[in-house]
Amino acid sequence: MGNKFEETEIKNISADEFKKVLDDNNNEVTVLDLREPDEVLIHPIEGAINLPFSQVTTRLSEVPKDKKVYVICRTGDFSEEITEILTDRDYDATNVEGGYNAYRELDSQSKEAPASEVKGENAAKEEIFIDAKGLRCPGPIVKVADTIRSLPDGTTVRVEATEDAFASDIKVWSERTGNRLDSLNVSDGIIEAVITKAKAPAQTASTDSGNDKTFIVFSGDLDKTIASFILANGAASLGRNVTMFFTFWGLNILRKPKKVKVAKNFIEKMFGIMLPRGTQKLGLSRMNMLGAGPKMIRAIMKHKGISSLEQLIEDAKAHGVKIVACQMSMDIMGIHKEELIDGVELGGVATFIGAGEKSDISLFI
């Protein structure tokens, strides 16, 4: 008699194999994308069904059973779980190992290779189109920076966006990164920019001293935290080295949402009970309204297509923003490193001063 608790064996596929499947059989398979909608909006997979991880089990009826299903998330972790659930329910499901991060890296390489083989005048004529319509700040600039980074020098990029601030942002971004803004036009609410990737690093690139950006995140308020990460992502998209130094109440932003078992004394336990655990528990600096305010802000952001705080944090990590937790504040507030989200470094005053001395902007938020 078999063990009813035995784990279901699932099928896996590498990002390279997944790309070949899409290239050869895009209309004959179903791609189930578990990433959040704001992330999919910036980096979509053509033809995929987007069901965020938290909603899959209640919306399985939207996934057809008559085709093979390839399940993908950002890193390949959540997709394993959903692939197992689908397999248990008689779907022909396969997990994409490494997730979208691995797939995107391959996709960028494949787009770059043909361009590098183009010779003479043809290279100058090639144009890459970026559709940033519907994205909210800093989405358009981040998408431009992500795309142009992997392209060969001299490539022309045409961008269309609907965010009003993009007209100003793309001018500054081009100037500060050294890429050439060939034209900028606005017609019927659509901003079109044509950019040529620079053949040499900008004079003001982040390798020069004095262009780094440093943020001291002291507040644990949702609105101030959102502003901090929007600014950090914007600076990172300009090629700047960004350090975010979280101290005192700002440490609550970096706490894992679930309780972590660590040895604590009585005072530390009391702090742990009273302090909000993770981004979903943060209140507003104004109009908190017993917790209704944060829900309203999040709902408005989602309706307007603005990335959630959680997505902004992931974007910051992906763009190399250095997230540092103040060790002294952790000791005072009884927060242990095991309680912090992944990707956080521990540092002290010297870490901040060192980053600040190389920065032309240091903000206290």
C-alpha positions in Angstrom: 0.0 0.0 0.0 1.5 3.3 -1.0 2.2 6.2 1.4 -0.6 8.7 1.0 1.8 11.4 2.3 4.4 10.7 -0.4 5.3 13.9 -2.4 4.1 14.1 -6.0 6.9 13.9 -8.5 6.9 16.8 -10.8 8.4 17.6 -14.2 11.0 20.3 -14.5 12.4 22.2 -17.5 15.3 24.5 -17.7 14.9 28.1 -18.8 16.8 27.3 -22.0 14.4 24.5 -22.8 11.4 26.7 -21.9 12.5 29.3 -24.3 12.7 26.8 -27.1 9.2 25.6 -26.2 7.9 29.1 -26.6 9.8 29.7 -29.8 8.5 26.5 -31.4 5.0 25.9 -29.8 3.8 29.2 -28.4 0.2 28.5 -29.4 0.1 24.9 -28.4 1.0 25.3 -24.7 -0.3 27.3 -21.7 2.1 29.4 -19.7 1.0 30.1 -16.2 2.8 33.2 -14.8 2.6 33.4 -11.0 4.2 36.9 -10.7 2.4 39.9 -9.4 0.5 41.9 -12.1 2.7 45.0 -11.7 5.8 42.9 -12.4 4.1 41.3 -15.4 3.2 44.7 -16.7 6.9 45.7 -16.9 8.2 42.4 -18.1 5.4 40.3 -19.7 5.6 36.9 -21.3 3.5 37.0 -24.4 0.4 34.9 -24.3 0.8 33.8 -20.7 -2.0 33.5 -18.2 -1.2 35.7 -15.1 -2.5 34.3 -11.9 -0.6 35.6 -8.8 0.6 32.9 -6.5 -1.8 33.8 -3.8 -4.8 33.4 -6.1 -4.0 30.3 -8.0 -5.8 27.7 -5.9 -9.1 29.7 -6.1 -8.8 30.4 -9.8 -7.6 27.0 -11.2 -10.7 26.9 -13.5 -9.0 29.6 -15.6 -6.2 27.2 -16.5 -7.2 24.9 -19.4 -6.5 21.2 -19.2 -6.3 20.5 -22.9 -2.8 21.8 -23.2 0.6 21.3 -21.5 1.0 23.9 -18.7 4.4 25.5 -18.0 4.5 27.2 -14.6 6.8 30.1 -14.0 7.4 32.5 -11.2 10.2 35.0 -10.5 12.8 32.5 -9.2 11.3 29.0 -9.6 10.3 28.5 -5.9 6.6 29.2 -5.9 6.2 27.5 -9.3 7.4 24.2 -7.9 4.5 24.2 -5.4 1.9 25.1 -7.9 3.2 22.5 -10.4 2.7 19.9 -7.8 -0.8 21.0 -7.1 -1.6 21.0 -10.8 -0.1 17.6 -11.3 -2.2 16.3 -8.4 -5.3 17.6 -10.2 -4.4 15.8 -13.5 -2.8 18.7 -15.3 0.1 18.0 -17.6 2.2 20.6 -15.7 5.9 21.4 -15.8 7.9 23.7 -13.6 10.3 26.2 -15.1 13.5 26.0 -13.1 15.1 29.4 -12.2 11.9 31.2 -13.0 11.6 34.4 -15.0 15.0 35.6 -13.8 16.7 32.8 -15.6 14.4 33.1 -18.7 14.9 36.8 -18.9 18.7 36.5 -18.9 18.5 34.0 -21.8 16.0 36.1 -23.7 18.3 39.2 -23.3 21.3 37.2 -24.6 19.3 36.0 -27.6 18.2 39.5 -28.5 21.7 40.8 -28.2 23.4 38.2 -30.3 21.8 39.0 -33.7 22.4 42.7 -33.2 26.1 42.1 -32.6 26.4 40.2 -35.8 24.9 43.1 -37.9 27.6 44.9 -39.8 27.9 48.4 -41.2 24.9 50.5 -41.9 22.4 47.7 -40.9 23.6 48.0 -37.2 22.7 51.7 -37.1 19.3 51.0 -38.7 18.1 48.4 -36.1 15.6 49.7 -33.7 14.3 48.2 -30.5 10.8 49.1 -29.3 9.9 49.4 -25.7 6.2 49.6 -24.8 6.0 51.4 -21.4 2.4 52.6 -21.9 0.3 52.2 -18.7 3.4 52.0 -16.4 3.6 54.4 -13.5 6.8 56.0 -12.2 9.4 54.6 -11.9 8.2 51.8 -14.2 9.0 53.4 -17.6 12.5 54.5 -16.7 13.3 51.2 -15.0 12.1 49.3 -18.1 14.2 51.5 -20.4 17.3 51.0 -18.2 16.7 47.2 -18.0 16.3 46.9 -21.7 19.1 49.2 -22.9 21.6 47.7 -20.5 22.0 44.4 -22.5 21.9 46.0 -26.0 25.1 46.6 -28.1 26.5 50.2 -28.4 24.8 52.3 -31.1 21.5 50.5 -30.9 18.5 52.8 -31.4 15.6 52.4 -28.9 12.1 53.8 -29.4 10.0 54.1 -26.2 6.3 54.9 -25.9 4.9 55.9 -22.5 1.8 57.5 -21.0 3.2 58.7 -17.7 3.5 62.5 -17.8 6.7 62.6 -15.8 8.4 60.4 -18.4 9.0 63.4 -20.7 11.2 65.0 -18.0 12.6 61.7 -16.6 13.9 60.5 -19.9 15.8 63.7 -20.6 17.5 63.6 -17.2 18.1 59.8 -17.5 19.7 60.2 -21.0 21.9 63.1 -19.8 23.1 61.3 -16.7 23.7 57.9 -18.3 25.4 59.4 -21.4 22.9 57.9 -23.8 21.8 60.1 -26.6 18.2 61.4 -26.7 17.5 61.8 -30.4 13.9 62.9 -30.2 11.1 63.5 -27.8 7.5 64.0 -29.0 4.1 64.0 -27.3 1.0 63.2 -29.3 -2.5 62.2 -28.2 -1.3 61.5 -24.7 1.6 59.2 -25.8 5.2 60.3 -25.2 7.6 58.9 -27.7 11.3 59.0 -27.1 14.1 57.8 -29.4 17.4 57.0 -27.8 20.7 55.8 -29.1 22.8 53.8 -26.6 26.1 55.5 -25.9 29.3 53.9 -27.2 31.2 55.0 -24.1 30.3 55.3 -20.4 29.0 58.7 -19.4 31.3 61.1 -17.6 28.8 61.1 -14.8 28.5 57.4 -14.5 28.4 55.8 -11.0 32.1 54.8 -11.3 32.9 58.5 -10.7 33.2 59.5 -7.1 30.5 61.6 -5.6 27.5 60.4 -7.6 26.2 57.7 -5.2 22.9 58.1 -3.4 22.3 57.3 0.3 19.0 57.0 2.1 18.6 56.8 5.9 15.2 55.1 6.3 14.3 55.9 9.9 10.5 56.0 9.6 8.5 52.8 9.5 5.5 54.5 7.8 4.1 52.9 4.6 3.9 56.2 2.7 7.5 57.2 3.5 8.8 53.7 2.7 7.1 53.7 -0.7 8.7 57.1 -1.5 12.1 55.8 -0.3 12.0 52.8 -2.7 10.7 54.8 -5.6 13.6 57.2 -5.3 16.1 54.3 -4.8 14.8 52.5 -7.9 14.9 55.7 -9.9 18.5 56.4 -8.9 19.5 52.8 -9.6 18.0 53.0 -13.1 20.3 56.0 -13.7 23.3 53.7 -13.0 24.0 55.1 -9.5 25.2 53.1 -6.6 22.4 53.3 -4.0 22.7 52.4 -0.3 19.6 52.3 1.9 20.4 52.4 5.6 17.5 51.2 7.8 17.5 52.2 11.4 15.1 52.1 14.4 11.5 52.1 13.2 12.7 51.5 9.6 13.8 48.1 10.6 10.2 46.9 10.7 10.1 47.2 6.9 12.8 44.5 6.7 11.2 42.0 9.1 9.9 38.8 7.7 6.1 38.7 7.9 6.0 35.3 9.7 7.4 34.8 13.2 10.9 33.4 13.4 11.9 31.3 16.4 14.9 32.9 18.0 16.0 33.1 21.6 15.0 36.5 23.2 14.8 38.0 26.6 11.7 39.5 28.1 12.2 43.1 26.7 13.1 41.8 23.3 9.9 39.7 23.2 7.8 42.7 24.2 9.4 44.7 21.4 8.6 41.9 19.0 5.0 41.8 20.0 4.5 45.6 19.8 6.4 46.3 16.6 4.8 45.7 13.1 6.2 42.6 11.4 6.9 43.3 7.7 5.6 45.6 5.0 2.0 44.5 5.2 1.7 45.7 8.8 3.0 49.3 8.2 0.7 52.2 8.9 0.5 55.7 7.4 2.2 58.8 8.8 -1.1 60.6 8.3 -4.7 59.5 8.0 -4.0 55.9 9.2 -7.6 55.6 10.3 -7.1 52.5 12.5 -5.5 50.6 9.6 -8.0 51.6 6.9 -5.6 54.2 5.4 -2.9 51.7 4.3 -5.5 49.5 2.7 -6.9 52.5 0.8 -3.4 53.6 -0.4 -2.6 50.0 -1.6 -5.9 49.8 -3.4 -5.3 53.1 -5.2 -1.8 52.1 -6.1 -3.1 48.8 -7.6 -5.9 50.6 -9.5 -3.4 53.2 -10.9 -0.9 50.5 -11.9 1.7 51.6 -9.5 4.1 48.9 -8.2 3.3 47.6 -4.7 5.9 48.3 -1.9 6.8 44.6 -2.0 7.5 44.7 -5.7 9.5 48.0 -5.3 11.7 46.2 -2.7 12.3 43.2 -5.1 13.1 45.6 -7.9 15.6 47.5 -5.7 17.3 44.2 -4.9 17.4 43.2 -8.6 18.9 46.6 -9.5 21.7 46.3 -7.0 20.5 48.6 -4.3 22.4 47.9 -1.1 20.0 47.4 1.7 21.7 47.7 5.1 20.2 47.1 8.6 21.7 49.1 11.4 23.2 46.6 13.9 23.0 49.0 16.8 19.3 49.6 16.3 18.7 45.9 16.0 20.4 45.3 19.3 18.3 48.0 21.0 15.0 46.7 19.5 15.7 43.1 20.0 15.6 42.2 16.3 17.8 39.3 15.2 19.3 38.9 11.7 17.3 35.6 11.3 14.1 37.8 11.4 15.1 39.9 8.4 14.2 39.3 4.8 16.7 37.9 2.3 19.2 40.3 0.7 19.8 42.5 3.8 23.3 43.3 5.0 24.2 44.3 8.6 26.2 47.5 9.1 27.0 50.2 11.6 27.8 53.9 11.5 31.0 53.4 9.5 29.0 51.7 6.8 26.7 54.6 6.5 29.4 57.3 6.7 31.5 55.5 4.1 28.5 55.4 1.7 27.6 59.0 2.5 31.1 60.3 1.8 30.8 59.0 -1.8 27.3 60.4 -2.3 26.1 63.7 -3.6 22.7 63.1 -2.1 21.9 61.7 1.4 18.3 61.7 2.4 16.8 61.2 5.9 13.4 59.7 5.6 
